[in-house]
C-alpha cells in the first residue's frame, strides 16, 4: 500500500512539474504575445501616457509604432498615423524622391528612402524598415552559425570567407582582421559614415550606389591596425551577408528563416537585396514591431526560445557586453549598442530614421520604437524619452 501511495504521489508530482513547464513555455510568444496591463505587471502607466501624448503632438516627429513588453507580456502597443505622401512630396536628393515628385520614382528601387511605397513601410505592408537594427539581427545569425559549427569562432580571419573575390586591391592590413574585429566595428578600415553628411562623400552612400557591395568594401583602404579603433562601418556589417553564404551555403534571409524566424514564429518580413543578390545586412530588413520585440525577448532569455537554444547563452551575453566603451554609459558589442541610463543596463539595436529595439534586463522589459525622421525636421529625442518612460514605469 505504501508503494502504491508513493507511485500515485510520484505521478502527481510529475504532472505538477509538467504543468509548470508548460506554463513557462507558453510564455514564449511564438504565435502571438499574451496581453496584460500596466497594473497587472506592477508598472506605472503615467510615463507612457506622457510619451504617447508627446508623440501624438509630434514632439518626436514621425513616430509610427511604440510597443512595451513586460514579463513576456504585451502591455502597450500603439500605431500612429503619418501621412507620408504629404510629408515626402517635393523631397528629392541622394535618398530618393518623394511621392509625386520624380518622373520615375522606381529608379532608386528598394533604396528610395523618401517614397512611401518603399519606406518606412514596405509596399503598403505592415512591415517597417529596421535600418541598422538589421545589423544586430545579422550578428545573432553569426552566433547561430558558430553554434551550428558552420563557423569555428570569432578569431577566424575575415578574408578566409572571401577567397573567391578579387583581392588584388585589398589592403594588406585587412588580412589580419578577424571576425571579432568586424563584429565590434574595429575592422581598421577607412570609412566615412557618421562623420560625413549624407552626400557623395559618404562611404555608405557610395556603397549603396555600387554594383557589388562586398567587393566595394574589400577594396577600401585601411587606416589603422584591426582591433585598435572603433569606426562605424556599414560595409563591414554587410560582409556578414557574404560570410553566412560562404559558411553555410545559404543566403542570409534563407538562413534566418530556417534558424531564427521560423522558431520565433516570424512569418511576415521583407529583406532588401543588393544588386549582387545578397540580403542587405547593413540595413535591409523589415519586420513588424511585435516580431522585432521577439528578437529582444530571445536575447533577454539568453538565446533560448521555447526549449530550443537558438544561440549559446555565452553569445547572447558577449553580444550585448561593452567591447568598446564610449563613456560611462554608452558602448558597443557585437553589432549591438549599449545605451545604459545611470545604473540601468540597456541593450539596443539602433537604426537610421529612429528605429530602436531596447532591452532592459533588470526590468524584464522590452521597448520597440519605429519612426521615420529623415526629412530634416527638428525633433526631440525619442530614444531618450522612451528610455526614461520605461525606467520611470518600472520605478517605485
C-alpha positions as CSV (number, residue, x, y, z in Angstrom):
1,X,0.0,0.0,0.0
2,X,2.9,2.3,0.9
3,X,4.5,1.7,-2.5
4,X,1.1,2.4,-4.2
5,X,0.8,5.7,-2.4
6,X,4.4,6.6,-3.4
7,X,3.6,5.8,-7.0
8,X,0.5,8.0,-7.0
9,X,2.4,10.8,-5.3
10,X,5.2,10.5,-7.9
11,X,2.6,10.7,-10.8
12,X,1.0,13.8,-9.2
13,X,4.4,15.4,-8.8
14,X,5.3,14.7,-12.4
15,X,2.0,16.1,-13.6
16,X,2.6,19.2,-11.5
17,X,6.1,19.8,-12.8
18,X,4.8,19.2,-16.4
19,X,2.1,21.8,-16.0
20,X,4.6,24.3,-14.6
21,X,6.9,23.7,-17.5
22,X,4.0,24.1,-20.0
23,X,3.1,27.3,-18.3
24,X,6.6,28.5,-18.6
25,X,6.9,27.5,-22.2
26,X,3.6,29.1,-23.0
27,X,5.1,32.5,-22.1
28,X,7.1,32.4,-25.3
29,X,5.1,34.4,-27.9
30,X,5.8,32.2,-30.9
31,X,2.2,32.5,-32.1
32,X,1.4,35.9,-30.5
33,X,2.1,37.9,-27.4
34,X,0.0,37.4,-24.4
35,X,-1.5,40.8,-23.4
36,X,-1.5,42.3,-20.0
37,X,-1.9,45.7,-18.3
38,X,0.3,48.2,-16.6
39,X,-1.5,47.5,-13.3
40,X,-1.2,43.7,-13.6
41,X,2.6,44.0,-14.2
42,X,3.1,46.5,-11.4
43,X,4.0,49.3,-13.8
44,X,3.2,52.9,-13.7
45,X,1.1,54.0,-16.6
46,X,1.6,57.7,-16.5
47,X,5.1,57.8,-18.1
48,X,3.8,56.0,-21.2
49,X,0.7,58.3,-21.3
50,X,3.0,61.3,-21.3
51,X,5.2,59.7,-24.0
52,X,2.1,58.9,-26.2
53,X,0.8,62.4,-25.8
54,X,4.2,63.8,-26.9
55,X,4.1,61.5,-30.0
56,X,0.6,62.5,-30.9
57,X,1.6,66.1,-30.6
58,X,4.5,65.4,-32.9
59,X,7.1,66.4,-30.4
60,X,9.2,63.5,-31.6
61,X,8.5,63.9,-35.3
62,X,7.2,61.0,-37.3
63,X,6.8,58.1,-34.9
64,X,5.0,55.1,-36.4
65,X,5.0,52.4,-33.7
66,X,5.5,52.2,-29.9
67,X,5.4,48.9,-28.0
68,X,6.2,47.7,-24.5
69,X,6.8,44.2,-23.3
70,X,7.0,43.4,-19.5
71,X,7.5,39.9,-18.1
72,X,6.9,38.4,-21.5
73,X,3.6,40.1,-22.0
74,X,2.4,42.9,-24.3
75,X,1.5,45.8,-22.1
76,X,1.4,48.7,-24.6
77,X,1.2,48.8,-28.3
78,X,0.1,51.8,-30.5
79,X,0.4,52.7,-34.1
80,X,0.5,56.4,-35.1
81,X,-0.7,57.7,-38.4
82,X,1.7,59.8,-40.5
83,X,0.7,60.9,-44.0
84,X,4.0,60.1,-45.8
85,X,2.6,61.1,-49.2
86,X,2.1,64.6,-47.9
87,X,5.3,64.6,-45.8
88,X,7.5,63.3,-48.7
89,X,6.0,65.3,-51.5
90,X,8.6,67.6,-53.1
91,X,11.5,65.9,-51.3
92,X,14.3,64.7,-53.6
93,X,18.1,64.1,-53.3
94,X,20.6,61.3,-52.7
95,X,18.0,59.5,-50.5
96,X,15.5,59.2,-53.4
97,X,12.4,61.2,-54.3
98,X,9.1,61.6,-52.5
99,X,5.5,61.0,-53.5
100,X,4.5,62.6,-56.9
101,X,8.0,64.2,-57.1
102,X,10.0,62.4,-59.7
103,X,9.0,61.4,-63.2
104,X,10.2,57.8,-62.4
105,X,10.5,57.1,-58.6
106,X,11.4,53.4,-59.4
107,X,15.0,54.3,-60.5
108,X,16.1,54.1,-56.9
109,X,14.5,50.7,-56.5
110,X,14.1,49.5,-52.9
111,X,16.6,52.2,-51.8
112,X,14.2,55.1,-52.4
113,X,14.1,56.3,-48.7
114,X,11.8,59.2,-49.4
115,X,8.9,57.5,-51.2
116,X,6.2,55.9,-49.0
117,X,5.9,52.9,-51.4
118,X,9.2,51.7,-50.1
119,X,9.8,53.4,-46.8
120,X,9.1,53.3,-43.9
121,X,6.6,50.5,-44.6
122,X,7.3,48.3,-47.5
123,X,4.8,48.4,-50.3
124,X,1.8,49.0,-48.1
125,X,2.5,46.0,-45.8
126,X,2.7,46.1,-42.0
127,X,6.5,45.5,-42.1
128,X,8.5,48.6,-41.1
129,X,12.1,49.3,-42.1
130,X,14.6,48.5,-39.3
131,X,17.6,50.1,-41.0
132,X,20.7,49.3,-38.8
133,X,18.8,47.2,-36.3
134,X,19.4,44.7,-39.1
135,X,23.0,44.6,-38.0
136,X,22.1,43.3,-34.6
137,X,19.9,40.6,-36.1
138,X,22.6,39.6,-38.5
139,X,25.0,39.3,-35.6
140,X,22.6,36.8,-34.0
141,X,22.8,34.7,-37.1
142,X,26.6,34.7,-37.0
143,X,26.1,33.4,-33.5
144,X,23.8,30.7,-34.8
145,X,26.4,29.7,-37.4
146,X,29.1,29.3,-34.7
147,X,26.7,27.3,-32.6
148,X,26.0,25.0,-35.6
149,X,29.8,24.7,-36.2
150,X,29.5,26.3,-39.7
151,X,31.9,29.0,-38.4
152,X,34.7,28.0,-36.0
153,X,35.0,31.1,-33.8
154,X,35.4,34.8,-33.9
155,X,39.2,34.6,-34.2
156,X,38.9,33.4,-37.8
157,X,40.2,35.8,-40.4
158,X,37.6,37.8,-42.3
159,X,39.2,37.3,-45.7
160,X,39.0,33.5,-45.3
161,X,35.4,33.9,-46.4
162,X,36.2,35.9,-49.5
163,X,38.8,33.9,-51.3
164,X,36.5,33.9,-54.4
165,X,36.7,37.7,-54.7
166,X,39.3,39.8,-56.4
167,X,41.6,40.7,-53.6
168,X,44.2,42.5,-55.8
169,X,43.1,45.9,-54.4
170,X,42.6,44.7,-50.8
171,X,44.9,46.4,-48.3
172,X,47.5,44.1,-46.7
173,X,46.4,45.2,-43.2
174,X,42.9,43.7,-43.8
175,X,44.5,40.2,-44.0
176,X,44.9,40.3,-40.2
177,X,41.4,41.4,-39.4
178,X,39.2,38.9,-37.6
179,X,35.5,38.3,-37.3
180,X,35.8,39.7,-33.8
181,X,37.1,42.9,-35.2
182,X,34.3,43.1,-37.7
183,X,31.6,42.5,-35.1
184,X,32.9,45.2,-32.8
185,X,33.3,47.8,-35.6
186,X,37.1,47.7,-35.2
187,X,38.0,46.5,-38.6
188,X,40.7,49.1,-39.1
189,X,39.2,50.3,-42.4
190,X,38.9,53.9,-43.5
191,X,35.2,54.5,-43.7
192,X,33.3,57.8,-43.5
193,X,29.7,57.3,-42.5
194,X,28.7,59.1,-39.3
195,X,31.4,61.7,-39.7
196,X,30.1,62.9,-43.1
197,X,26.8,64.3,-44.3
198,X,24.5,62.1,-46.4
199,X,26.1,63.1,-49.7
200,X,28.5,61.8,-52.3
201,X,31.4,61.9,-49.8
202,X,29.7,59.4,-47.5
203,X,31.2,55.9,-47.9
204,X,27.9,54.2,-47.2
205,X,26.2,56.2,-49.9
206,X,28.9,55.1,-52.3
207,X,28.4,51.5,-51.1
208,X,24.7,51.6,-51.9
209,X,25.4,53.0,-55.4
210,X,27.9,50.3,-56.2
211,X,27.1,47.1,-58.1
212,X,28.9,44.7,-55.7
213,X,28.8,45.9,-52.1
214,X,31.1,43.1,-50.9
215,X,33.8,43.9,-53.5
216,X,33.4,47.6,-52.8
217,X,34.1,47.1,-49.1
218,X,37.0,44.8,-49.7
219,X,38.6,47.5,-51.9
220,X,38.5,50.2,-49.3
221,X,41.8,51.3,-47.7
222,X,42.8,50.7,-44.1
223,X,43.8,53.5,-41.8
224,X,44.7,51.6,-38.7
225,X,45.6,48.2,-37.2
226,X,42.4,46.0,-36.8
227,X,41.1,45.9,-33.3
228,X,42.5,49.3,-32.2
229,X,39.9,51.9,-33.2
230,X,36.1,51.9,-33.3
231,X,34.7,53.3,-36.6
232,X,31.1,52.8,-37.6
233,X,31.2,50.9,-40.9
234,X,28.1,49.6,-42.6
235,X,30.2,48.0,-45.3
236,X,31.8,45.8,-42.6
237,X,28.3,44.8,-41.4
238,X,27.3,43.8,-45.0
239,X,30.3,41.4,-45.1
240,X,28.2,39.3,-42.6
241,X,25.9,38.5,-45.5
242,X,28.9,37.1,-47.5
243,X,30.2,35.3,-44.5
244,X,27.0,33.4,-43.9
245,X,26.7,32.5,-47.6
246,X,30.2,31.1,-47.7
247,X,30.0,29.3,-44.3
248,X,26.5,27.7,-44.7
249,X,25.7,27.7,-48.4
250,X,22.6,29.7,-47.7
251,X,21.8,33.4,-48.2
252,X,21.3,35.3,-45.0
253,X,17.5,35.5,-45.4
254,X,17.3,31.7,-46.1
255,X,19.5,31.0,-43.0
256,X,17.4,33.4,-40.9
257,X,14.1,31.8,-41.9
258,X,15.4,28.3,-41.1
259,X,17.2,29.0,-37.8
260,X,15.7,32.2,-36.4
261,X,12.4,33.4,-37.9
262,X,10.6,30.0,-38.0
263,X,11.5,29.1,-34.4
264,X,10.3,32.5,-33.2
265,X,7.1,32.5,-35.3
266,X,8.2,35.4,-37.6
267,X,6.4,35.0,-40.9
268,X,5.9,38.5,-42.2
269,X,9.1,40.1,-43.2
270,X,11.0,41.6,-46.2
271,X,14.7,41.7,-46.7
272,X,16.2,44.0,-49.4
273,X,18.8,42.6,-51.8
274,X,21.9,44.2,-53.2
275,X,22.5,44.3,-57.0
276,X,24.7,41.2,-56.5
277,X,21.7,39.4,-54.9
278,X,22.9,39.3,-51.3
279,X,20.5,40.2,-48.5
280,X,21.4,43.7,-47.2
281,X,22.7,43.1,-43.7
282,X,23.7,46.8,-43.1
283,X,20.1,47.9,-43.0
284,X,17.7,46.0,-45.3
285,X,15.4,44.1,-43.0
286,X,11.7,45.0,-42.5
287,X,9.7,43.5,-39.6
288,X,6.5,44.1,-37.7
289,X,7.0,45.8,-34.3
290,X,5.8,42.8,-32.3
291,X,8.2,40.5,-34.2
292,X,11.1,42.8,-33.5
293,X,10.2,42.5,-29.9
294,X,10.7,38.8,-30.2
295,X,14.3,39.4,-31.0
296,X,14.7,41.3,-27.8
297,X,12.9,38.5,-25.9
298,X,15.3,36.0,-27.3
299,X,18.3,38.0,-26.0
300,X,16.6,38.5,-22.7
301,X,16.2,34.8,-22.4
302,X,19.9,34.2,-23.0
303,X,19.4,32.9,-26.6
304,X,16.8,30.3,-25.7
305,X,13.3,30.1,-27.2
306,X,10.6,27.7,-26.0
307,X,13.0,24.9,-25.1
308,X,15.4,25.5,-28.0
309,X,18.8,27.1,-27.7
310,X,18.9,29.4,-30.8
311,X,22.3,30.9,-29.9
312,X,24.5,30.0,-27.0
313,X,24.0,31.9,-23.7
314,X,27.6,33.0,-24.0
315,X,27.0,34.5,-27.4
316,X,23.9,36.4,-26.1
317,X,25.9,37.7,-23.2
318,X,29.0,38.6,-25.2
319,X,27.0,40.3,-27.9
320,X,25.5,42.8,-25.5
321,X,28.6,43.4,-23.5
322,X,30.7,46.5,-23.9
323,X,33.7,45.6,-26.1
324,X,34.1,49.3,-26.8
325,X,33.3,51.9,-24.2
326,X,32.4,55.4,-25.4
327,X,31.7,56.8,-21.9
328,X,30.4,55.5,-18.5
329,X,27.0,54.6,-20.1
330,X,27.3,54.0,-23.8
331,X,29.3,51.3,-25.6
332,X,29.3,48.8,-28.4
333,X,29.2,45.0,-28.5
334,X,28.7,42.5,-31.4
335,X,26.7,44.9,-33.6
336,X,24.6,45.8,-30.5
337,X,24.7,49.1,-28.7
338,X,24.7,49.7,-25.0
339,X,22.5,52.7,-24.1
340,X,22.7,52.4,-20.3
341,X,21.0,55.1,-18.3
342,X,22.8,55.6,-15.0
343,X,23.0,52.1,-13.4
344,X,20.2,50.7,-15.7
345,X,21.7,48.4,-18.3
346,X,20.1,48.8,-21.7
347,X,20.9,46.6,-24.8
348,X,19.9,48.3,-28.0
349,X,19.6,47.9,-31.7
350,X,19.6,51.3,-33.4
351,X,18.6,52.3,-36.9
352,X,18.5,55.3,-39.2
353,X,15.3,57.4,-39.0
354,X,14.6,56.4,-35.4
355,X,14.4,52.6,-35.2
356,X,15.1,51.2,-31.7
357,X,14.9,47.8,-30.0
358,X,15.6,48.4,-26.3
359,X,16.1,45.6,-23.8
360,X,16.1,46.4,-20.1
361,X,17.3,43.1,-18.4
362,X,16.9,44.2,-14.8
363,X,13.3,45.2,-15.5
364,X,12.4,42.2,-17.8
365,X,11.2,44.9,-20.2
366,X,11.5,45.4,-24.0
367,X,10.5,48.5,-25.9
368,X,10.3,49.0,-29.7
369,X,10.1,52.3,-31.5
370,X,9.7,52.7,-35.2
371,X,9.9,56.2,-36.6
372,X,10.9,57.8,-39.9
373,X,12.6,61.1,-39.1
374,X,14.6,61.6,-42.3
375,X,13.0,64.8,-43.5
376,X,15.4,67.3,-41.8
377,X,12.8,68.5,-39.2
378,X,14.0,69.3,-35.7
379,X,12.5,66.9,-33.1
380,X,13.1,66.0,-29.5
381,X,14.9,62.7,-28.8
382,X,12.5,59.7,-28.9
383,X,15.3,57.4,-27.8
384,X,15.9,59.2,-24.6
385,X,12.2,59.8,-24.0
386,X,11.5,56.1,-24.4
387,X,14.3,55.0,-22.1
388,X,13.1,57.3,-19.4
389,X,9.5,56.2,-19.8
390,X,10.4,52.5,-19.4
391,X,12.6,53.3,-16.4
392,X,10.0,55.5,-14.7
393,X,7.3,52.9,-15.3
394,X,9.4,50.3,-13.5
395,X,10.5,52.5,-10.7
396,X,8.6,52.7,-7.4
